[in-house]
Amino acid sequence: MTGESERLLGDEALGDALFRLCRAVEPRRTIRGWATVELDRAEVEVAADLAVLGVPRVEAAPDEHALGARCRLLSFEAGTEVLLLEPSTEGRLAAALARYGEGHLALYLLTDSEAPGRARRAGFTLTAESGGPFGPERLVLAAPRHGPFLVLAGLD
């Protein structure tokens, strides 16, 4: 998970969208979403890759409905969090895994309830609100259906 994997896989499809979105919504924090085909294995591998941050606290997280995934959150003492995402449907996440393989395919921007309006005014198209691992969320439609994914979350 170091070096190139710090970037979103397929981020060239986003152009400058991430920069523009962050300027518009001013997220309180961001959390990387790591796509995998097997949560247990990914938990071990990601924890090992980030061992310098300590032993993570691992907890189940609510399902990710917009991407079609089961989730598990790894929280490290240094404040770093990684959301593991395993497909639960043949939806967006499954398509992204088929195209890019495992890796950093989503970025969660935790922000406030006014963020969707600010994002729309900045020219972004959003999905309808759904539930996700960090509460109410909206997927930003800034890349192809197979990702990568930008998600506005924590909108309550």
C-alpha positions in Angstrom: 0.0 0.0 0.0 2.9 2.3 -0.3 4.1 4.5 -3.2 1.9 4.1 -6.2 -0.9 2.6 -4.2 -1.4 5.9 -2.3 -3.1 7.1 -5.5 -6.6 6.0 -6.5 -6.4 3.3 -9.1 -7.6 4.7 -12.4 -7.4 8.3 -11.1 -6.5 9.6 -14.6 -10.2 9.2 -15.3 -10.9 11.9 -12.7 -8.8 14.6 -14.2 -8.9 17.6 -11.8 -12.3 16.5 -10.3 -10.8 15.5 -6.9 -9.1 18.8 -6.5 -12.2 20.8 -7.5 -14.5 18.6 -5.3 -12.3 19.1 -2.2 -12.2 22.9 -2.8 -16.0 22.9 -3.0 -16.9 20.6 -0.1 -14.0 21.2 2.2 -13.9 17.7 3.8 -13.2 17.4 7.6 -11.2 14.3 6.8 -10.8 11.7 4.1 -10.7 7.9 4.4 -9.3 5.6 1.7 -11.4 2.7 0.4 -9.4 -0.4 -0.4 -11.3 -2.8 -2.7 -10.7 -6.5 -2.3 -12.2 -9.8 -3.2 -11.6 -11.2 0.3 -11.9 -9.2 3.5 -10.0 -11.4 5.9 -6.9 -11.6 3.6 -7.0 -7.9 2.9 -7.3 -7.1 6.6 -4.0 -9.0 7.3 -2.2 -7.6 4.3 -3.2 -3.9 4.8 -2.4 -4.1 8.5 1.0 -5.5 7.7 1.6 -2.9 5.0 0.8 -0.2 7.5 2.5 -1.8 10.5 4.5 1.3 11.2 1.2 2.9 12.3 0.7 0.3 14.9 -1.9 -2.5 15.3 -5.2 -1.4 13.9 -8.6 -1.6 15.7 -10.8 -3.6 13.4 -14.5 -3.2 13.3 -17.4 -4.2 11.0 -18.9 -1.3 9.2 -22.3 -0.9 7.6 -22.7 -2.0 4.0 -21.8 0.3 1.2 -25.0 0.5 -0.8 -23.9 2.8 -3.7 -20.9 0.6 -4.6 -22.4 -2.8 -3.5 -20.0 -3.9 -0.8 -19.5 -5.3 2.6 -17.2 -3.3 4.7 -14.6 -3.5 7.5 -12.9 -0.5 9.0 -9.2 -0.5 10.1 -8.4 2.4 12.5 -4.8 3.0 13.4 -3.6 5.0 16.5 -2.0 7.6 14.3 -5.4 8.6 13.0 -5.2 6.8 9.7 -8.3 4.8 8.7 -8.8 2.4 5.8 -12.1 1.0 4.8 -11.9 -2.4 3.2 -14.6 -3.0 0.6 -15.6 -6.5 -0.7 -18.3 -6.8 -3.4 -21.7 -8.0 -2.2 -23.4 -7.4 -5.6 -22.3 -7.4 -9.2 -22.3 -3.6 -9.0 -19.8 -0.8 -9.3 -17.2 -2.2 -6.9 -17.2 -5.6 -8.7 -16.7 -3.8 -12.0 -13.8 -1.8 -10.6 -12.1 -4.9 -9.3 -12.5 -6.6 -12.6 -10.9 -3.6 -14.4 -8.2 -2.6 -11.9 -7.7 -5.4 -9.5 -7.4 -4.9 -5.7 -6.3 -1.6 -4.4 -7.3 1.9 -3.5 -10.4 2.5 -5.5 -12.5 4.8 -3.4 -12.0 8.0 -1.4 -14.5 9.0 1.2 -14.8 12.7 1.9 -16.4 13.2 5.3 -18.2 16.5 5.3 -21.4 18.2 6.3 -25.0 18.2 5.2 -24.5 21.2 2.9 -21.7 19.6 0.9 -24.0 18.1 -1.8 -25.3 21.5 -2.6 -21.8 23.0 -2.8 -20.7 20.0 -5.0 -23.6 20.6 -7.4 -22.9 24.3 -7.6 -19.3 23.4 -8.5 -20.7 21.3 -11.5 -20.8 17.8 -10.0 -23.5 15.3 -10.5 -24.4 13.2 -7.5 -26.4 10.0 -6.9 -29.4 10.0 -4.6 -28.6 9.8 -0.9 -28.1 6.3 0.4 -26.7 4.7 3.5 -23.1 3.7 3.8 -20.3 2.9 6.3 -20.1 6.5 7.5 -23.8 7.4 7.5 -25.7 9.1 4.8 -23.7 9.5 1.6 -23.8 10.4 -2.1 -21.6 9.0 -4.8 -20.0 11.7 -7.0 -20.4 10.8 -10.6 -17.0 12.1 -11.7 -15.5 9.0 -13.3 -16.7 6.0 -15.3 -19.1 3.4 -13.7 -16.1 1.2 -13.0 -14.4 3.8 -10.9 -12.5 5.2 -9.2 -15.1 6.4 -6.7 -15.4 9.7 -4.8 -18.0 9.6 -2.0 -19.4 12.4 0.1 -20.2 10.9 3.5 -21.3 11.8 7.0 -24.0 14.1 5.6 -26.1 14.3 8.7 
